[in-house]
Amino acid sequence: MIFGRVKPLDAILATAEKKSLHRSLGAFQLTMLGIGAVIGTGIFVLTAEAAQKAGPGMMVSFVIAGFVCAVAALCYAEMAAMVPVSGSAYTYSYAVMGELVAWMVGWALILEYAIAAGAVSVGWSGYMMGFIQNNFGIVVPLQLIRGPFDGGMINLPAMAVAAIVTALLVKGTKESASVNAILVGIKILALAMFVIVTIPVLKTGQFTPFAPLGFAGISGAAASIFFAYVGFDAVSTAAEETKNPQRNMPIGLIGSLAICTIFYMLVAAGVIGTVGAQPVYGPGGEVLSPGTPALSQACSALTEQAVVCSKEALAWTLRSIGHPFLGWLVGAAAIIALPSVILMMMFGQTRIFFVMSRDGLLPEFFSRVHPKFHTPHVITVLTGIFVSLFAAFFPVGLLADVSNSGTLFAFAAVSIAVLVLRRTDPTRHRPFRTPAIMVTAPIAIAGCLYLFVSLSGPTIALFFGWAVVGLVVYYSYSRSRSHVGRGLVDVPEIDADAPPQPVPPIGDAHTPGYKDA
């Protein structure tokens, strides 16, 4: 049965009951948390990709992606407030819709985290190589800094930064809150400087034609730009530490996304209005997809370089309008800040694997902890190998799109879970309740579906291929070894070293945390 094997929500919530979180965050702190989590990778890396898909119409794409994120975040916040434990959408789905759905969500989250880390690695490589070339005059052959889909052979810098981050994670080196705050400040300062310099000199004529590839192009760019908002769920997971969450959570979520959307639109306007953002077409006037050898060839044939051809769009824009030093600063900011994003993506991936392994759905050795460093070294190394391979051979746009497919699936599943739980368990305590749930959740589900179908055909095919592989793994291995399926319920996270406890016999209504699944 597709919705069978529900992991008892009360057993999961036992973790939350054992920790007392101080409610100290107000609307302002939540908004700042959201801005810090969102602004970064996507806007630095994907501006050129969005321009190739939508031209100046990418400004509308930012609004569409931001709106879908907002309604999905409101649904996410209710689940995060009720189930404030590790596992994210995977745990929520397990508690509401059963093991098979939870497995597919966890399997999709691999696309979100691991492939997103690969995308950021490729974006970092573009800025690093541009920085080296423009400041030291060292020209590295394209074959060594781009993958085969992008006109090269292998992206060695992207592979190297992923390997370095993997080594740091194995050793247990994590960025502190203070270091993270500094890196967030650097990113925001760099983008603010870009806006201040470019907006006063933009030319309105650069905005026409506004949508050269029609609304389909704007939708496709929105599906890619969704990557620029990844991280907004950090606000949702802070629900347990929020004062008056019913009032402050929507303010923090909507406020941070609104500010980020406006910021992104100003950056996009600065690019469009100064250097233009029209797509590059093939010899016969055909539309070329970003990150393909055909686009690379078309770019190399141009007498005047275009922003869609740049791997460091913002730094390139500043240099093109006569601000080489500011271009240097923006490039340096990206080089400094992006590795921390790779680290957090890979950390999130290993955490999802760790929880799934502890539930018996993945081999037990995935959750082994290093005797010296006390980190899940096996799964960290495996994740690092895959991230390095993704970064070495695939272009940033393709990786971002594939990552988005997994994220959109997970957020749609959470939105469905909120609706289901409102009906099946209406009396459960909810520190935050999604406003107008019967409107908000369906809009979130429809928005995720809309962005999903707006992704490229190969991306959608790859997602479904990945899903089929996931089903094969589940039915051939995970289903028979699942702790819930074997009548075991994992103990709370705080007691993770203890053995799983048996589910009480059916009818034992006096046993705490028991629910007939």
N, C-alpha and C positions, 0 to 999 in steps of 0.2 A: 504494500500500500504506500502511495507516494508521500502521504503525510504521517506515516507511522513513525515509531521510535522517537517520540518527543522526549527530550532531556528535561526532567522536572525543573521548572523555573525556580521553585523554592530552593532546590539544591544549589542552583547557580547563584541565587541571591544570598545564600549563606555567607559567601565571600564578602559581599557588601555589608552584611550585618556585623561582621567582625571588625570592621574598620570604621572609625568615626572621622568623617571629613568636616573640617571647619568651613562653614559657609561665609566666605569673605569677598567673593567676586561680585561687583556691581555691573551695571550696564556698560560703563566706560571701560572697565578692565576687560570685559568680554569682547567688546568691540576691538580693542587694541590687540587682544590675543588672536582674534580672527584675522586682522590685517597682517599681523606678523606671520601667521601660518600660511596665508594665501599668497601674498605678493612674493614673487621670486621667479622660479624656474620658467614657467610658461611664457611670461611676457618677455623674458630675456631671449628665449630660444625659439618660440613658435611664431613670432611676428611675421617673419618672412614666409613661413608655410601658409599662414592665414591670408597674406597678401596674394599669393599665387592662386588660392582657391576663390577668394572673394573680392580682391582689389580693395578699394576704399570701403566697400560694404562690410569689411571685417569689424567696423565699429558697431554695426548692428549685431554681429555675431557675438561680441562681448556681452551685450545686453541679454540676448537669448540664453547664453550659457549661464550667466549670473542669475537669471530668473529661475531656471531649472534647479540650480544649486540651492537657491533660497527655499523653495518649497520642499525639496528633498531634505534639506537640513532641518526643517521644522519637524518632519517625521522622525528623522534620525535622533533628534534631541529627546523625544519622548522615550524611545527605547534606551538611549544612553542613560537617561535619568533613572529608569526603572531597573536596568541591568548594568550597573557601573563596574563591570569586570572585564578582564582581557578577552580578546577574541573578536571584538567589533561585530560586524554584520554576521559573521559566522556563528557566534554565540547566540545572537538574537534569533536567528533563523532556526537554530537547534531547539530553542525553547518554545517556539511558536509553531513552526511548520514541519518539524521533524528532521530526521537525520539525512535523508537523501537531498532535500533542499539545502540543508546546512552544508553538506559536502560540496554541492555544486557552487554555493556561494564562496566557500573557502577555496575551492579550485579556481574560481574566477578572481579571487583576491590575489592569487599568484600573478595573474596578469596585471593587476593594479600596482602591486608593489615592486616585484622583481623587474618587470619590463619598464616600469616608470623609472626605476633606478638606472636601467640601461639608457633610457632616453635622456636623462639628466647628464649621464656620463658623456654621451655624444654631444650634447649642448655645451658642456664644459670644454670638450676637445676643440670645438669650433672657436670659442673665445680664446683659449690658450694658444692655438696655432695662429690666429689673427694677431694676437698680442706679440708673439715671438716674431712674426714676419714683419709687422709694422714698426717694431721698436728696435729689433736687432738685425733686420735684413736677412734673416735666415729663412730660406724657402724650402719647406719639406715637401717632397713629392706627394701628389694627391693620392697615389696608390697606397701610401702608408698612413693617411689621415682620413680616408673615407672608405666606407664599406662597398662591396660590389654593386649594391643597388643604387649607389650614389656616385658612380663613375670612378671608383677606386678598387682596392683589393682588400684592405684591412685597416681598421681605425685603431692604431696602436695607442695613441694617447688616451682614448676613451677606455680601452682595455686596461691600461695601466692604472688609471685613477680608480676604477672599480676594484682592482686587485688590492690597491693600497687601503681603500676603505674596508675591504673584507678583513685584511690583517688587523686593522684597528679594532674592528668588532670582535674578532677572536680574542684579542688581548683584553677586551673589556673597556676600551677607551671610549667614553661617551662624552659628548659636549655637555658642559654645564649650562644652567639656565642663564648665567651671566654672559658666557661666550655666545650662546644662541641670540641673546638680546643684542649684542654688538653686531653680529652678522645680519640680523634683521634690520638694524639701523643702517648698516652699510648699503643693503639692497634698496631700502626706501629712499635714502639720501641720493643714491645714484639715479634712480628713476625720477625723483623730484627735480634734480638738476637737469636731466634730459628734457623734462616738460618745460622748465623755466627758459631754457635756451632755445627750444624749437618752436613753441607756440607763437611767440611774437613775430616770427619770420615766415610763418606758413603762407602758402599761396592757395587761394580758394580754387583756382583753375585745376589744381592737382587732384581735386575730388571728383572730377568727371572723366569718363563715365563712372558713376558711383558703384554700380553693380554690373561689371562687364560680363559676368557669367550667370547673371540672374539670381533669383532667390535660392535656387539649388546650390549655387556656390556659397552663398551666405550661410545656408544650413550646414554644408560640409565644413566650412570654417568654424562654425559654432561647435560642431562635434569635436573638432581638433582642439579648439580653444578651451573646451571644458577642462583640459589638462592644467590650464593656468589657474584654475580654482581649487585644485586638489589641495587638501589641507584644511578646508573650511570646517570639516567635521571635528576639528580640534575644539571648537567652541561647544559643539554638542556634548562632547565627552566631559566637559567641565560642569555639567548640570548639577552634579552632586555637591559642588563647592560654591554654588551661586546663591546669593541672597535674593529672596523673592523670585525664584526661577520663572514663575508664570509670567511675570512682567519683564524681567531682565533678559531672559533667553531670546525671545523674539527680537528685542532691541539689539542685542549683541550680534545675532545671526544676520538679520536683515541689514543692520547698520554697517557691519564689516563688509558684507558682500556689496552693498551699495557704494561704499567708499572705494573699494577695490575696483568695481566696475567703472566708476567715474575716472579713477586713476588710470586704468587700462585704456579707456577711450581717449584720454588726453595724450597718453604715450602713442597710441595708434595714430591720432590726429597729427602729432608731431612728425611721425615717420611719413605719413601720406602727404602732408602739406609742404614738406621740405624737399624730399627726394622722389616723391611719387610712389605708388604701390600698385601699379597695373601689372597684371599677370604677363608672363613671357610665353609666347606661343611658338609652336613648331614651324618648320619650313612651309607647311601647307596651311598654316593658320589654325592647326588643331590645338586643343587644350592639353597642356602637359601637367602631369601629376607631380607634386613636390617629391623630392628625394628619389628621382629616377635618373638613369643615365641619359635619357632623352632631354631632360631639363638641363642637366649638366652640360651636354653638348650645345644646346641652344644658348646657354649662358656664356660659354666660351666663345661663341661666334658673335656676341654683341660687341659693338664698337664702344658703347657706353654702358658700364655696369649697372645692374638694377638691384634693388634691395632684396628681391625674391631670390637672388643668387647668392646672397651673403649667408655665412654660417654664424655671424655675430652682428645681427641686424642693427642693434642700437648703437654699438660702437662705430660701425661702418657709416651709419647715418651722420653722426657727429663729425667724423673725419671728412665726410663728403661736403658738409656745409661750412668747412673752415674752422673746426674746433678739434684739432688733433689731440690736444692735451685732455680735453674733456672726454674724448673717445677713449683715450688711454685709461682715464679714471673709471669709466663705466665698464670697460673690459676687465680691469683689475678687480672691480667689485664683483663681477660675475665669477671670475676665477677663484676669488677668496670664498665667496658665499655658497656656490653650488655644491662643493663636496659635502657640506653639512646636510644638504637635502638628500644626496645619495645615501649618506649614512642613516638618516632617519627612515628612508624608504626601505633600505635593506634590514634595518632593525625591525620595522613593522612586519616585513615578510617572515623573518625568522620567528617572530612572536606568534604569528598565525600558524606556521608549521608546528611550533612547539605545542600549542594548545590542541591542534588536531592529532598530534602524535600522542599526547597525554590522554586523549579520548579513545585511543586505539585505532583511529582511522588511518594513521600512517605508522610505519615501523617504529618500534620503541627506541631504536638507536638515534632517531632524529631528535629525541628529547634528552640525549645524554649531555651531561655537563662536564666541561673540562676540569680535571682535578686541581689544576693550578690557577687558571684564570676565572673559573666558575661561570663560564659562558657556554651556551649550546653550540659548541664548536663544529660538530659534524654538519648540522644543517646550515650553519653560517658559511662554512667553506663550500658546500654544495650550491647554496644560493649565490655566493660570490663567483663561482665558476660559470653558472648560467648567465648572470648579469654581465660578466666580462665578454662572454660569447655574443650575447645580444648586442652589446655596445660595439663590438669589433666588426660586425658584419651587416648591421641594419641602420638605415637613416633615422634621424630623430623624429620626423613626422610620422613614419610608419609605427615606430615604437610607441609614440604618444597616443596614436589612434587605437592601437591594440590595448594599451593600458586603459584607455577610456572605456573600451568595450567591457572590460571586467568591472570597472568602477560603476558604470551605469547599471549593469546587471545587479550588483550588490546593493546599490541604493534603491533600485526598484523593489528588490526583495524585502528590504527593511520597511519601505512604505507599505507593502502588502502586509507585512507582519504586524504593523501598527493597527491596521484596519481589522485584521483577524483577531488580535488580542482584545481590541475594544469590544468585540462581540462575544468572544469565548470567556473573557475574564474581566468584565466591566467594573468590578468592585475593587480590583487591585489598586494599591496606592501608587499614584503617579505624581512625582514631584513636579513634573512639567507635563502639561497636556497640549498636544498639537491643536492650535485653534482651527475651528471649522474643519474637523478631521474628514468629514464626508465630501468636502470640496478639495482640501489641500492634498490629501493622499492620492486621490485619482489624478489630480493635475501633476503631481510629482511622478507618478507611474507613467502617465502619458508623455510627460516631458522627457523622461529617461528613454522611453521607447522611440520618441521622435529623434533625439540626438543619436541613438543607436543606429536607426535605419539611415541616418544621414552620413554615417561613416562610409568609407569606400567599400566596394564589393569585396576585394581581397581581405580587408580587415574583418568584415562580417563572416566571411567563409572561414578565416583562421579561428575566429572565436568559436564557431560551431564545431570545427574540427577539434579544438581544444576541449570543448564540452564532451564530445564523443569519447575522446581519450579518458577524460575524467570518469565517465560512466563505466568504461571498461575496467579502470583501476578500482572503482568502488565495488562493482559486482564480483570482480575476480579476487580482490584482496580485502578491502576495508570492511565490507558488510559482515563478513564472517568473524572479523576480529574486533568489531566495535564493542566497547565496554557496555554501552546501553543495550545493544543487541544480545550480549551475553548475560544480561541481568545485573550489570554492575553500574554504579553511579559514581563518577569521580568526586572526590572530596573537594572542598573549597580550595582555592588557589593557595591560601595561606598555609594549608596543610598538604601541599602537593607531594611531599616526600612519603606520605603514608600510603598504604595500599588502598585500592578502590574498595568501597563498601558494597555489599549486596543490596539489591532493591528489596524492600520488605515484601512479604507475600501479599497477594491481592486481597483487599478487604481490611488490611491493617490500617484503618483510618486514623489511629492514634499516633502513628509514626510521623514525626515532623518532616516536612519536605516531600512526603510521598504524594505522587499523582499517578493515577492509572493511565499509562500512555497507550 
